Amino acid sequence: MDKVQYDIIRYITGENTFLCVVGDPDQTIYTWRGADVNLIMNFEKDFQPCTTIILNENYRSTPSILKGANSVIQNNKNRIEKDLFTSLEDEQKIIHYSAFEDDLEPTWVAHQIEKLHQSGNRYRDMAVLYRSNYLSRSLEKKLLEAKIPYRIYGGIRFYDRAEIKDALSYLRMLIHDNSAIDLAFKRIINVPKRSIGNKTVEKIEELSRNERVNCYEIIKSHEVCKGKSLAAMNAFIELIEKYRNLVNSMSISMLLEALMNESGYIKMLEDEKETERIENIKELINDIEDFEEMNPDGTLDEYLQQIALYTDKYQEEIGDFVQLMTIHAAKGLEFNIVFVYSMCDGIFPNEKSISEGGREAMEEERRLAYVAFTRAKKQLYITDARGYSYVLDRTKMPSRFIREIDEDCILHYGSVQEMNAMPKKTLIEDHDGQPSSSSVLRLRKGDLVTHKSFGDGVVIDTSKGIWTIAFKNKFGVRKIMANHPSIIKK
């Protein structure tokens, strides 16, 4: 309910009106849609006389899940105190897994889902919740690789999102594949807008069929339009030719970043205040950097072929599948098993709430955590990962909300370094390739290093827990988590 709706209710109620409302201020998570927690907080004052009945028995979650959620939400000041309890039996404490690097987090989640399924749990009884849509990218890849069926609830798969298709189309323009170029050309020739109309595109396609060459070759050899449109077309050709000539001397991630900026695509998203779509583009660059690290000699064509394997996968819409969704989309739903994914400071709570929002914004993020935790009926998993985030432009650390969970109801698994950052007794396990210890490497500006994939480089900055290293050849400047095992000092 927003303020206008609230005022209407106040206007139409009188002395002889009986008004009954149901609400939970701890689950007010739609401020950006006009919801206001103060409407519930002020209800007793605005509608006197008023009787409040607190329904404090929870019939969904086990004691550990409920206690964990309560211990977080109790840090909010603007709320109604209530002593929630449940008569359900406890099955297991909350499990928190903290990965040493990004790739281990989705791998661990996929592994746990498969183990749970093999022990008799249906996929449909499991859900993975995340704060922002861009976070589904790495998880989707791991689920596909593990042949675990999934569905994006209320959303679109990462590689099917419009901005991802646009970005990949820009990259496809750089390779010499007639069918790929034609599809890419038609998708991006007017994105951002270049005043190139449908009739011009139809003319290009007709010439392409008649001359049996791709659409891009047509616009290079024919003046298919005039004036402002011609100038825009020539600028597009100049852009593509420039980066075609740089394909073998620049990394794929650098190519995409440059194309997105120089084409005006990022500016278009900024002007439209499409923050989430910009985050998706940055996450695609993260994806490419992962490919480059695993395949230092990999080509642009190889990367695009790999992506085709993921985009061609059929997504089941019926049957048994794991559900992936944002926490906002999960409100009102419940699942036996819930994974709250990528719970890192700057992601959840999000960066804007930390840097700009003040107490009210942080309290809403905490309410969002409360909603996420209480979607779980029997088992709650919380995961995070270190590593450099291109979206945040810094190394990631576990969410402050994890530190607020009562230690009696949570078990911590994962890397020593991450757990040392948390002021609690922790349980360290060495499993799924997770390192149980690591030696500390001290680097200073000017030090020479070697990376197992990127080769030789020189350190140019070591601040904020990130090593900024300039590598030789096409890989350029890279930001890598401090003390990452891939780096060796020369």
C-alpha positions in Angstrom: 0.0 0.0 0.0 1.3 3.5 -0.8 0.4 6.8 0.8 -2.4 7.7 -1.7 -4.2 4.4 -1.0 -3.7 4.9 2.7 -5.2 8.4 2.5 -8.2 7.1 0.6 -8.9 4.5 3.3 -8.7 7.3 5.9 -11.1 9.4 3.9 -13.8 6.7 3.5 -13.7 5.4 7.0 -15.8 6.9 9.8 -16.9 6.4 13.4 -19.1 3.4 12.6 -16.7 1.8 10.2 -15.0 -1.5 11.0 -11.5 -1.6 9.4 -9.4 -4.7 9.6 -5.9 -4.8 8.1 -3.1 -7.5 8.0 0.5 -6.5 7.6 4.1 -7.1 8.7 6.4 -4.1 8.8 9.4 -6.5 8.8 8.4 -7.5 5.2 8.0 -4.0 3.7 10.4 -4.3 0.7 8.7 -2.3 -2.0 9.6 1.3 -1.1 10.7 1.9 -4.7 7.0 1.1 -5.7 5.6 3.6 -3.1 5.3 1.3 -0.1 6.1 2.9 3.2 6.8 1.0 6.4 5.6 4.0 8.4 2.0 3.4 7.2 1.9 0.3 9.3 3.9 1.8 12.2 1.4 4.8 12.4 -1.7 2.8 11.9 -2.6 2.6 15.7 -2.3 6.4 15.9 -4.2 7.2 12.7 -7.1 4.8 13.3 -8.1 5.2 17.0 -9.4 3.3 18.8 -7.4 0.3 17.5 -6.7 -3.2 18.7 -3.5 -4.9 17.5 -3.3 -8.7 17.5 0.2 -10.0 17.0 0.2 -13.4 15.3 3.6 -14.6 16.6 3.6 -18.3 15.7 5.4 -19.1 12.5 4.1 -22.2 10.7 6.6 -22.3 7.9 10.3 -22.3 9.0 12.3 -24.4 11.4 13.6 -22.9 14.7 17.2 -22.3 13.3 15.9 -20.4 10.2 13.4 -18.4 12.2 16.0 -17.5 14.9 18.5 -16.5 12.2 16.0 -14.3 10.5 14.9 -12.7 13.8 18.5 -12.0 14.9 19.0 -10.0 11.7 15.8 -8.0 11.7 16.2 -7.1 15.4 18.9 -4.7 14.3 16.3 -2.5 12.7 15.1 0.4 14.8 11.8 1.2 13.0 9.8 -1.9 13.7 7.3 -3.5 16.0 8.9 -5.8 18.5 7.4 -9.3 18.4 8.6 -12.6 19.8 8.1 -15.1 17.0 8.2 -18.8 17.7 7.6 -22.1 15.9 6.4 -25.5 17.0 8.3 -27.2 14.2 11.3 -29.4 14.9 14.7 -28.3 13.9 16.3 -30.3 11.1 19.6 -28.5 10.5 21.3 -25.2 11.2 21.7 -22.5 8.6 24.7 -23.4 6.3 26.9 -20.5 5.2 29.5 -21.2 2.5 32.1 -18.6 1.7 34.1 -19.3 -1.5 37.6 -18.2 -2.1 36.9 -17.1 -5.6 33.9 -16.5 -7.8 33.8 -19.7 -9.8 33.7 -21.9 -6.6 30.4 -20.4 -5.4 28.1 -21.5 -8.2 30.0 -24.8 -8.4 29.3 -25.4 -4.8 25.6 -24.5 -5.1 25.1 -26.8 -8.1 26.9 -29.6 -6.2 24.6 -29.2 -3.2 21.5 -29.1 -5.3 22.5 -32.4 -7.0 23.3 -34.0 -3.7 19.9 -32.9 -2.3 18.2 -34.2 -5.4 19.9 -37.6 -5.1 18.8 -37.9 -1.5 15.2 -37.6 -2.5 14.4 -33.9 -2.7 12.6 -32.7 -5.9 14.2 -29.9 -7.8 11.0 -27.9 -7.6 11.3 -27.8 -3.8 14.5 -25.9 -4.1 15.0 -22.2 -5.0 18.0 -19.9 -5.4 17.4 -16.3 -4.5 19.6 -13.3 -5.4 19.5 -9.6 -4.9 20.0 -8.6 -8.5 19.2 -10.3 -11.8 22.8 -10.1 -13.2 23.9 -12.5 -10.5 22.2 -15.4 -12.3 24.8 -15.6 -15.0 27.5 -17.8 -13.4 24.9 -19.9 -11.7 23.0 -20.6 -14.9 26.2 -21.8 -16.5 27.0 -24.2 -13.7 23.5 -25.6 -13.6 23.5 -26.2 -17.4 26.9 -27.9 -17.2 25.6 -30.1 -14.4 22.4 -30.9 -16.4 20.3 -29.5 -13.6 16.9 -28.2 -14.9 16.1 -24.7 -13.9 13.6 -21.9 -14.6 14.0 -18.2 -14.1 10.8 -17.3 -12.1 9.4 -14.0 -13.3 12.4 -13.2 -15.4 14.6 -14.0 -18.4 17.7 -16.2 -18.6 20.9 -14.2 -18.6 22.0 -14.8 -22.2 18.5 -14.2 -23.4 18.3 -10.7 -22.0 18.1 -7.9 -24.7 21.3 -6.1 -23.6 23.3 -9.3 -23.6 22.1 -10.2 -27.1 23.0 -6.7 -28.2 26.5 -6.8 -26.7 27.2 -10.2 -28.2 25.9 -9.0 -31.6 28.5 -6.2 -31.5 31.1 -8.9 -31.0 29.7 -11.0 -33.8 30.2 -8.1 -36.2 33.9 -8.6 -35.7 34.1 -12.1 -37.1 33.7 -13.2 -40.7 30.6 -15.4 -40.6 27.9 -14.3 -43.0 24.9 -15.8 -41.2 26.1 -14.5 -37.8 26.8 -11.1 -39.2 23.4 -10.7 -40.8 21.6 -11.5 -37.6 23.8 -9.3 -35.6 23.6 -6.4 -38.1 19.8 -6.3 -38.1 19.8 -6.4 -34.3 22.2 -3.5 -33.6 22.3 -1.3 -36.7 19.8 1.0 -35.0 20.8 0.4 -31.3 21.6 3.0 -30.1 19.4 4.9 -32.5 21.1 6.0 -35.8 18.1 7.3 -37.7 18.2 4.2 -39.9 14.6 3.3 -40.7 13.0 -0.1 -41.6 12.8 0.8 -45.3 16.6 1.3 -45.4 17.2 -2.0 -43.6 14.8 -3.8 -46.1 16.8 -2.2 -49.0 20.0 -3.5 -47.5 18.6 -7.0 -47.1 17.3 -7.0 -50.8 20.8 -6.0 -52.1 22.3 -8.6 -49.8 20.2 -11.4 -51.4 20.8 -10.1 -54.9 24.5 -9.8 -54.6 24.9 -12.8 -52.3 27.0 -11.0 -49.7 26.2 -10.2 -46.1 24.4 -7.0 -45.1 27.6 -5.4 -43.7 29.4 -5.7 -47.0 26.4 -4.0 -48.7 26.7 -0.9 -46.5 30.4 -0.8 -47.1 30.0 -0.8 -50.9 26.7 1.1 -51.4 25.3 4.4 -50.3 21.9 3.0 -49.1 20.8 6.2 -47.4 21.5 10.0 -47.3 22.2 12.9 -45.0 22.2 12.2 -41.3 21.5 8.5 -41.8 24.5 8.1 -44.1 26.8 9.9 -41.6 25.6 7.5 -38.9 26.0 4.5 -41.2 29.6 5.5 -42.0 30.4 6.0 -38.3 29.1 2.5 -37.6 31.3 1.1 -40.4 34.3 3.0 -39.0 33.6 1.6 -35.5 33.4 -2.0 -36.7 36.5 -1.8 -39.0 38.5 -0.2 -36.2 37.8 -3.2 -33.8 38.1 -5.8 -36.5 41.7 -4.7 -36.9 42.2 -5.0 -33.2 40.7 -8.5 -32.7 44.1 -10.2 -32.5 45.8 -7.5 -30.4 43.1 -6.8 -27.7 41.5 -9.2 -25.3 37.9 -10.0 -25.9 36.8 -8.3 -22.7 38.6 -5.1 -23.7 37.0 -5.2 -27.1 33.5 -5.5 -25.7 34.1 -2.7 -23.1 35.4 -0.4 -25.8 32.6 -1.2 -28.2 29.9 -0.6 -25.6 31.4 2.8 -24.7 32.4 4.0 -28.2 29.1 2.9 -29.9 27.1 4.9 -27.3 25.4 1.8 -25.9 26.4 2.5 -22.3 25.4 6.1 -22.6 22.0 5.1 -24.0 21.5 2.9 -20.9 22.7 5.6 -18.6 20.4 8.2 -20.2 17.5 5.8 -19.7 18.6 5.1 -16.1 18.8 1.4 -16.9 21.0 0.5 -14.0 20.2 -3.2 -14.0 21.0 -3.5 -17.7 24.3 -1.8 -17.2 25.0 -4.3 -14.4 24.2 -7.1 -16.9 26.7 -5.8 -19.4 29.4 -5.6 -16.7 28.6 -9.2 -15.7 29.0 -10.2 -19.3 32.5 -8.7 -19.2 33.1 -10.7 -16.1 32.1 -13.8 -18.0 34.5 -13.0 -20.8 37.3 -12.5 -18.3 36.6 -15.9 -16.8 36.8 -17.4 -20.3 40.1 -15.6 -21.0 41.6 -16.8 -17.7 40.6 -20.4 -18.5 41.6 -20.1 -22.2 44.4 -17.6 -22.5 44.9 -18.5 -26.2 41.1 -18.6 -26.8 39.7 -16.6 -29.7 36.6 -14.4 -30.1 35.1 -17.0 -32.4 35.7 -19.8 -29.8 34.1 -17.7 -27.0 31.0 -17.0 -29.2 30.7 -20.7 -30.0 30.9 -21.5 -26.3 28.1 -19.0 -25.6 26.0 -20.7 -28.3 26.1 -23.9 -26.2 24.4 -22.1 -23.4 21.9 -20.1 -25.4 20.8 -23.1 -27.4 19.8 -25.1 -24.2 16.1 -25.6 -23.9 14.6 -24.3 -20.7 11.9 -26.6 -19.3 8.7 -24.8 -18.5 7.0 -27.8 -17.0 8.1 -30.6 -14.8 10.8 -30.7 -12.1 13.2 -27.8 -12.0 15.0 -25.6 -9.6 13.6 -22.1 -9.5 15.9 -19.0 -9.7 14.6 -15.6 -8.9 15.2 -12.2 -7.2 14.3 -11.9 -3.6 11.6 -9.4 -4.5 10.0 -11.9 -6.8 10.1 -14.6 -4.0 7.8 -12.6 -1.6 4.8 -14.7 -0.8 6.4 -18.0 -1.9 7.9 -20.8 0.1 10.3 -23.7 -0.6 11.6 -26.6 1.4 15.2 -25.6 0.6 16.5 -22.1 -0.2 19.9 -20.8 -1.3 20.5 -17.0 -0.7 23.2 -16.5 -3.3 26.0 -14.0 -3.5 25.4 -12.4 -0.2 28.3 -9.9 -0.3 28.6 -6.3 0.9 27.7 -4.0 -2.0 25.5 -6.7 -3.5 23.3 -7.5 -0.5 23.0 -4.9 1.1 23.4 -3.2 -2.2 26.0 -0.5 -2.8 23.6 2.4 -3.0 22.1 1.6 0.4 25.6 1.4 1.9 26.9 4.6 0.4 23.9 6.9 -0.1 20.8 5.5 1.6 21.4 6.0 5.3 19.5 4.1 8.0 16.2 3.8 6.2 17.7 2.2 3.1 19.8 -0.2 5.2 16.7 -1.2 7.2 14.9 -2.0 4.0 17.8 -4.2 2.8 17.6 -5.9 6.2 13.9 -6.5 5.7 14.7 -8.0 2.3 17.2 -10.4 4.1 14.4 -11.3 6.5 12.0 -12.1 3.6 14.7 -14.1 1.8 15.6 -16.2 4.9 11.9 -17.0 5.8 11.1 -18.3 2.3 12.9 -21.5 3.5 10.8 -24.1 5.3 13.4 -26.8 6.2 16.9 -25.8 5.1 18.6 -22.4 4.4 21.9 -22.0 2.7 23.7 -18.7 2.4 26.7 -18.2 0.0 29.2 -15.5 -0.9 32.4 -15.3 -2.8 35.6 -13.2 -2.8 37.3 -12.1 -6.0 37.2 -8.9 -7.9 33.7 -7.6 -8.9 33.6 -5.7 -12.2 30.2 -4.3 -11.1 31.4 -3.1 -7.7 35.0 -2.3 -8.9 36.5 -3.9 -5.8 37.1 -7.2 -4.1 34.0 -8.7 -2.5 33.6 -9.5 1.2 30.8 -11.4 3.1 27.7 -9.4 3.8 27.4 -7.6 7.1 24.0 -9.2 7.6 25.8 -12.6 7.9 27.6 -11.3 10.9 24.3 -10.4 12.5 23.0 -14.0 12.4 23.0 -15.6 15.9 26.0 -18.0 16.0 23.9 -20.7 17.7 21.9 -21.3 14.5 24.5 -21.1 11.7 27.5 -23.1 10.6 30.3 -21.5 8.4 32.2 -23.3 5.7 34.7 -22.0 3.3 38.0 -20.2 3.0 40.2 -19.2 5.9 40.7 -15.7 4.7 37.0 -14.9 4.4 36.1 -16.4 7.7 38.9 -14.5 9.4 37.1 -11.4 8.4 34.1 -12.5 10.4 34.2 -12.1 14.2 32.8 -15.5 15.0 33.9 -19.0 15.7 33.9 -20.8 12.3 34.1 -24.3 10.9 36.5 -24.6 8.0 36.2 -27.5 5.5 38.4 -28.3 2.6 36.0 -29.6 0.0 35.0 -29.0 -3.6 38.4 -27.6 -4.4 38.1 -24.9 -1.7 41.6 -24.1 -0.3 41.9 -24.5 3.4 45.0 -22.3 3.8 47.1 -20.0 1.7 50.4 -18.2 2.1 50.4 -14.4 2.1 52.2 -12.7 -0.8 53.2 -9.1 -0.3 53.3 -7.0 -3.4 54.3 -3.4 -4.0 53.9 -1.0 -6.9 56.5 -1.9 -9.5 56.9 -5.6 -8.6 57.2 -8.0 -11.5 54.7 -10.9 -11.4 53.6 -13.9 -13.5 49.9 -15.0 -13.9 49.3 -18.6 -14.9 47.0 -17.5 -17.8 47.9 -13.8 -18.6 51.7 -14.2 -18.4 54.2 -11.6 -17.2 53.1 -8.3 -15.7 54.0 -5.4 -13.5 52.0 -4.2 -10.4 50.7 -0.7 -10.8 48.5 -0.5 -7.7 47.8 -2.6 -4.5 45.1 -0.6 -2.8 41.6 -1.7 -1.6 42.5 -5.4 -1.5 43.0 -5.5 -5.3 46.1 -5.9 -7.3 46.0 -3.8 -10.5 48.5 -5.4 -12.9 49.6 -4.4 -16.4 50.2 -7.5 -18.4 52.0 -7.9 -21.7 50.4 -8.6 -25.0 46.6 -8.3 -25.4 45.4 -8.8 -21.9 46.2 -5.2 -20.8 45.4 -4.0 -17.2 43.7 -6.5 -15.0 42.3 -6.2 -11.4 42.8 -9.3 -9.4 42.0 -10.1 -5.8 45.0 -9.6 -3.5 46.8 -12.8 -2.7 45.1 -14.7 -5.5 47.0 -18.1 -6.0 47.3 -17.5 -9.7 49.9 -14.7 -9.1 53.6 -15.5 -8.6 56.2 -12.9 -7.8 59.2 -12.9 -10.0 
